[in-house]
Amino acid sequence: MFNALVMDKDEESGLASASVRQLTLDDLPHGDVTVAVEYSTVNYKDGLCLSPKGGGLVRAYPHVPGIDYAGTVEASSDARYKPGDKVVLTGWRVGEAHWGGYSQKTSAKADWLVPLPDGLDARRAMAVGTAGFTAMLAVMALEDHGLTPDRGPVLVTGAAGGVGSVATAILGHLGYQVAAVTGRPETGDYLKSLGATTIVPRDELNETTKRPLESETWAGCVDAVGGAMLARVLGQMKYGCSVAAVGLAGGAALPATVIPFLLRGVNLLGIDSVMQPYENRVRAWKRIATDLPMEKLEAMIQPAALSDLPQLGADILKGQVKGRVVVDVNT
Ligand SMILES: NC(=O)c1ccc[n+]([C@@H]2O[C@H](COP(=O)([O-])OP(=O)(O)OC[C@H]3O[C@@H](n4cnc5c(N)ncnc54)[C@H](OP(=O)(O)O)[C@@H]3O)[C@@H](O)[C@H]2O)c1
């Protein structure tokens, strides 16, 4: 027997609710690898999957959410994995269309897993989670397009959130000047402790402007917000520099002009963590192990248990989660 957070749908109301239930191995879907999950986390998508209508992501009920997890292989029919191996999983619609990580046991396709790199245990891997993994992908994309610390300050939007916190810590560690945009002034000290050099109030960038170009300010940007803020940032980029578009916390529309692309050679780089090829996943997790200062990661951790998840899911949808929630599924 093992515990899992199961979402059941009430047929009458059509709404789903979550409860911690005891299941058996026979309940697990078929997969190449059975994993004893140790830790999971809470992402915006988890908040959607935990909501009564499943956020349009959950395909069928009963459902076990949790879009990422880390743990130990218990059994494997795939030669790449053996019992005792430490693994991490993000993406592939796990926790949305497939059984997720809010469970003490799970099964997965071997192709979906990544071996944990040296220097990263399961708890820290989930302090990083999909948000941190995506932040690393964004930094790698900016570097691949020429970003170096001497080119100038890098903007991080949604900085006190999961992606933003880890992006701030990685960039600070790599020697960048980091301007952290936040709508929560009380997180200023926290963001500075992570590596931010300047705090930019959200309102300064949320206002729309009719000017397609403003003064050239940023050498790079990790954008978790999208919407009007991303449109504004595009007009403030330095010549030939890039924005990594990661999220839509502020909206999916992009009310921008093409002028920054045409007159300043600005690049807008799309970042997708879900279908990311295996080689790049391995590269990103290795970079996380070396370039994310672990003591700063520890400072971001907010511990939680399976039973805390319904509330945390609601909190993250309201933008009220700071840093990284680490869910110990065995408590
Ligand atoms: N591309 C991918 O593969 C991928 C992977 C993971 C996440 N994402 C997306 O990236 C985004 C961030 O994810 P996360 O896990 O970091 O979420 P999160 O922890 O909820 O952080 C989002 C942050 O955005 C800011 N924010 C929220 N509402 C806003 C608004 N209306 N206007 C401006 N800023 C706002 C807040 O930061 P402050 O309080 O500091 O202002 C909030 O903490 C989400 O949209 C998520 O879906 C994409």
The ligand as an SDF file (V2000), in Angstrom:
LIG
                    3D

 48 52  0  0  0  0  0  0  0  0999 V2000
    7.6620   27.4160  -20.7940 N   0  0  0  0  0  0  0  0  0  0  0  0
    7.6250   26.4200  -19.9290 C   0  0  0  0  0  0  0  0  0  0  0  0
    7.9560   25.2680  -20.2270 O   0  0  0  0  0  0  0  0  0  0  0  0
    7.2210   26.7430  -18.5340 C   0  0  0  0  0  0  0  0  0  0  0  0
    7.6970   25.9700  -17.4630 C   0  0  0  0  0  0  0  0  0  0  0  0
    7.3570   26.3790  -16.1550 C   0  0  0  0  0  0  0  0  0  0  0  0
    6.5500   27.4850  -15.9660 C   0  0  0  0  0  0  0  0  0  0  0  0
    6.0790   28.1460  -17.0470 N   0  0  0  0  0  0  0  0  0  0  0  0
    5.2340   29.3360  -16.8890 C   0  0  0  0  0  0  0  0  0  0  0  0
    6.0530   30.3590  -16.3390 O   0  0  0  0  0  0  0  0  0  0  0  0
    5.2720   31.2160  -15.5260 C   0  0  0  0  0  0  0  0  0  0  0  0
    5.9020   31.3180  -14.1480 C   0  0  0  0  0  0  0  0  0  0  0  0
    5.8820   30.0410  -13.5270 O   0  0  0  0  0  0  0  0  0  0  0  0
    6.2380   29.9370  -11.9740 P   0  0  0  0  0  0  0  0  0  0  0  0
    6.2580   28.4980  -11.6370 O   0  0  0  0  0  0  0  0  0  0  0  0
    7.4280   30.7790  -11.6980 O   0  0  0  0  0  0  0  0  0  0  0  0
    4.9220   30.6170  -11.3710 O   0  0  0  0  0  0  0  0  0  0  0  0
    4.7890   31.4560  -10.0030 P   0  0  0  0  0  0  0  0  0  0  0  0
    5.6380   30.8600   -8.9560 O   0  0  0  0  0  0  0  0  0  0  0  0
    3.3380   31.6170   -9.7820 O   0  0  0  0  0  0  0  0  0  0  0  0
    5.4500   32.8710  -10.3870 O   0  0  0  0  0  0  0  0  0  0  0  0
    4.8580   33.7830  -11.2850 C   0  0  0  0  0  0  0  0  0  0  0  0
    5.2290   35.1720  -10.8320 C   0  0  0  0  0  0  0  0  0  0  0  0
    4.7800   36.1110  -11.8260 O   0  0  0  0  0  0  0  0  0  0  0  0
    4.4310   37.3250  -11.1960 C   0  0  0  0  0  0  0  0  0  0  0  0
    3.0500   37.6550  -11.5560 N   0  0  0  0  0  0  0  0  0  0  0  0
    1.9200   36.9840  -11.2300 C   0  0  0  0  0  0  0  0  0  0  0  0
    0.8430   37.5840  -11.7540 N   0  0  0  0  0  0  0  0  0  0  0  0
    1.3010   38.6610  -12.4350 C   0  0  0  0  0  0  0  0  0  0  0  0
    0.6690   39.6870  -13.1890 C   0  0  0  0  0  0  0  0  0  0  0  0
   -0.6600   39.7120  -13.3720 N   0  0  0  0  0  0  0  0  0  0  0  0
    1.4540   40.6410  -13.7510 N   0  0  0  0  0  0  0  0  0  0  0  0
    2.7880   40.6130  -13.5960 C   0  0  0  0  0  0  0  0  0  0  0  0
    3.4400   39.6690  -12.8710 N   0  0  0  0  0  0  0  0  0  0  0  0
    2.7130   38.7050  -12.3090 C   0  0  0  0  0  0  0  0  0  0  0  0
    4.5810   37.0990   -9.6960 C   0  0  0  0  0  0  0  0  0  0  0  0
    5.8910   37.5210   -9.3500 O   0  0  0  0  0  0  0  0  0  0  0  0
    6.1320   38.7570   -8.3590 P   0  0  0  0  0  0  0  0  0  0  0  0
    5.3040   38.4650   -7.1410 O   0  0  0  0  0  0  0  0  0  0  0  0
    7.5850   38.7670   -8.1170 O   0  0  0  0  0  0  0  0  0  0  0  0
    5.6330   39.9570   -9.1170 O   0  0  0  0  0  0  0  0  0  0  0  0
    4.5360   35.6110   -9.5480 C   0  0  0  0  0  0  0  0  0  0  0  0
    5.2240   35.1710   -8.4120 O   0  0  0  0  0  0  0  0  0  0  0  0
    3.8560   30.6270  -15.5230 C   0  0  0  0  0  0  0  0  0  0  0  0
    3.0890   31.2880  -16.4920 O   0  0  0  0  0  0  0  0  0  0  0  0
    4.0820   29.1790  -15.9180 C   0  0  0  0  0  0  0  0  0  0  0  0
    2.9470   28.6220  -16.5240 O   0  0  0  0  0  0  0  0  0  0  0  0
    6.3990   27.8110  -18.3130 C   0  0  0  0  0  0  0  0  0  0  0  0
  1  2  1  0
  2  3  2  0
  2  4  1  0
  4  5  1  0
  4 48  2  0
  5  6  2  0
  6  7  1  0
  7  8  2  0
  8  9  1  0
  8 48  1  0
  9 10  1  0
  9 46  1  0
 10 11  1  0
 11 12  1  0
 11 44  1  0
 12 13  1  0
 13 14  1  0
 14 15  2  0
 14 16  1  0
 14 17  1  0
 17 18  1  0
 18 19  2  0
 18 20  1  0
 18 21  1  0
 21 22  1  0
 22 23  1  0
 23 24  1  0
 23 42  1  0
 24 25  1  0
 25 26  1  0
 25 36  1  0
 26 27  1  0
 26 35  1  0
 27 28  2  0
 28 29  1  0
 29 30  1  0
 29 35  2  0
 30 31  1  0
 30 32  2  0
 32 33  1  0
 33 34  2  0
 34 35  1  0
 36 37  1  0
 36 42  1  0
 37 38  1  0
 38 39  2  0
 38 40  1  0
 38 41  1  0
 42 43  1  0
 44 45  1  0
 44 46  1  0
 46 47  1  0
M  CHG  2   8   1  16  -1
M  END
$$$$
